[in-house]
Amino acid sequence: MTQTKPGRAGKGMVADGLALSASAGITAVAGMVGWVLAARLLPAAEVGDTSAFVSGFLLIAGVAELGLGPAILRWLPRSGAKNRRLLARGYLAVLLGGLAGSAVFVLVPAGADVVHRLPAGVLLFVPAAVGWTLFQFQDAVLTGLGQARWVPVENGSFSVLRLALLGALAPVVGSLGLVLSWMVPTVLGVVVVTVLVFRRVRPGAGPGELPDRREVVRLLAPTYPATVCVVVLYNLVPLIILHRFGAEANAVFFVVWTAINALDVAATAFVNPLVVRLSAEPEHARSLVRGAGGRLFLVFAPVLLIGGVLAGLLLAIFGRDYTQGTDLLRILLAAQLPRLAVVLAVGVHLAAGRGLGVAALHAVTALAAVVLALVMPSQLTFGIGMLVAQGVLAVVVLADLRTRLPGARS
């Protein structure tokens, strides 16, 4: 795997963005199919226990990655001949973070209760959490190396193997089969990709530079708490809706919220190649951001429009009761349109090493969603509030980008 030259064509950046967005879509669809399959193969109680187990190691992975996934997108293109050293340090830090996070989880009472609901829960949880921490970090590594096209291959292979193992093992060993269907493909994916990366990566052009302690602190100190905030946000808002409006209302909201989050992850993935290019070519910041923003809109605006038109039909797949979320889905899809500007701005701040900018945008988004979920009288008014909040934030970030990208360096 050779590092891509900084002058690669703009269409390559778009292809990388589409590949990463496709990967996010594959993962989201496979995840939904997997839980539907699990519900048909296992008793509801076992699905409930196992879903808590899976949510636990996914949460730990989001926290234990230490924010190094987004950071490596900025640092790797500048590392030159020192890229292998940077990768080794990054992998080691993420590995230690995963070990520490999983150890804390299995020791605290709430985590222990989740883990011990399954046979050999501790023995399974640690490799599952550490494996997933490394697995998601590798997406950023491949993107930073200019090999984003392999991310959907990796995640697609993982998804196919996970579903195959679930179908084969769940009827035989129950909830243990569901856990193994996650853990085995994860560990295999980590081993295969790690070996390929360190065997085939070549030193980049020039002597390169590694981030010093000051830059690491400047970027990670503000962005890591914001990243954790976003990870918690995806899980906290449905819990607030559950507490306020009950289980039936939350079932509808959860499906809608999961779909919106999947689109948000896909848009973020589309912007990640821009972070790599901006880090390598800051002198072309204005043209790169303008081009990436235009393509981001052209790719996702039709998806949001089609989703809004077909919202009722899409929700009907889950059952007639879920169609009551049609208006909420349409409003939140509309809110994702101005959200694209916010996602683009996060990428620009990240590429420039402005951790405070990244943190501010993530924190405002998370705070708005949590506050609205707590105070709005209905799910529909929550959606309207999100639309207004994202619209206001988009106006602010677009004005800020105009001042930060005058045409030369950002």
C-alpha positions, 0 to 999 in steps of 0.5 A: 500500500503506497501513500497517494501523492498529494497532487492526485486528481479531484475525481479521486477524492470524490471516488474515495468519498463515495467508497467510504459513504458506500461502506457506511451504507453497507454497514448500516443495512447489514446491521439492520438485517442482522438484528431482524435475523436475530429476532427471528432465530432467538427468543426476545430475552436473548436478543435483549441481553446480547444487544446490550452486550454488543452496545457495550463493546461498541460504546467502549470502542467509540471511547477507547479509540481516543479520537485518533481515527480522525487525527490520523487523517491529518497526520498521516499525509504529512508523515512522509518517510516516518509513516510506519512509525506513526502507524505503529504508535497509533495502533499501539495507543488504540490497542491500549485504549481498547484494553483499558476501556474494556477492563473498566467496563467489566469491572464497574457494576453496570458493565459487569451486569451486562457482561455476565448475562452471557456465558463466558461474557468477560472472556468474550467482551475484552477481545470484542471491544479491543477488536472493534476499537482497532477495526474502526481505526483501520478505516481512517488508516486506509483513508489516510494512506489513499486506499479508501476504496478498500474500506467497503471491501473490508466492511462488506466482507465483515458484514457477509461473514457476520450474517453467515455466522449468525445464521449458522451459529445462533440456532445451535448455541443461541446468544453465544452465536450472535456474539461470535458472529460479531467477534470472529469477523472483527478479529479476522478483519483486524489481523488481515488488514494490519498485516497488509498495512505494515507489510505493504505500506511504503515510506512517503515522499520527503523526510516527513514530520510527526506530530509533537506533543503540543500538536497532539494535545492541541488537536485531541484535548478538545476533539476527543471529548467531543467525539465521545459526546457524539458517540453517547449522543447516538444512544442517549437521545432514544433513551430520553424519548423512551423515558418521556414518551414510552416504549412504543413511541421510542420504537418508532423514534429509534428506527427513524433516528437510526436511519438519520444517524446512518446518513450522518455517518455516510456524509462524514465518511464522504468528507474524510478524503477532503481532510487528507487532501487539505492536510497535504495541500493547504495552499489549495484549501479554497478550491478543495473545500468548494469542490468537495462541498458542491459534490457533497450536496450533489450526492446527498441532496437527491438521497434526502429528497427521495427519502422524504418522498418514500418515507412512509413506504420505507417505514412500512417495511417495519410494520404499519405502526411505524408509519406514524413516524413518517412526518418525523422522518421527513423533517429530520431528513430536511434537517440533514441538508443544512447539516451537510455544511456543518459536516464539511466545516468539521472536516476543514477544522480537523484538517487544519488541526483546529481541535476547538473548532471541531469540538465546538461544532460537535458539542453544539449539535449534541447539546441541541439534540439532547436539550430538544429531546428533554423539553419539546412536547412531542417527537414532531416538535423535536424534529422541527427544533432540530431543523431550525438548529441545524439551519442556524448552525449552517449559516454560522459555519458557512460565514465562518468558512468564507473568512477562513478560506480567502484563497490561500492558506487556511 
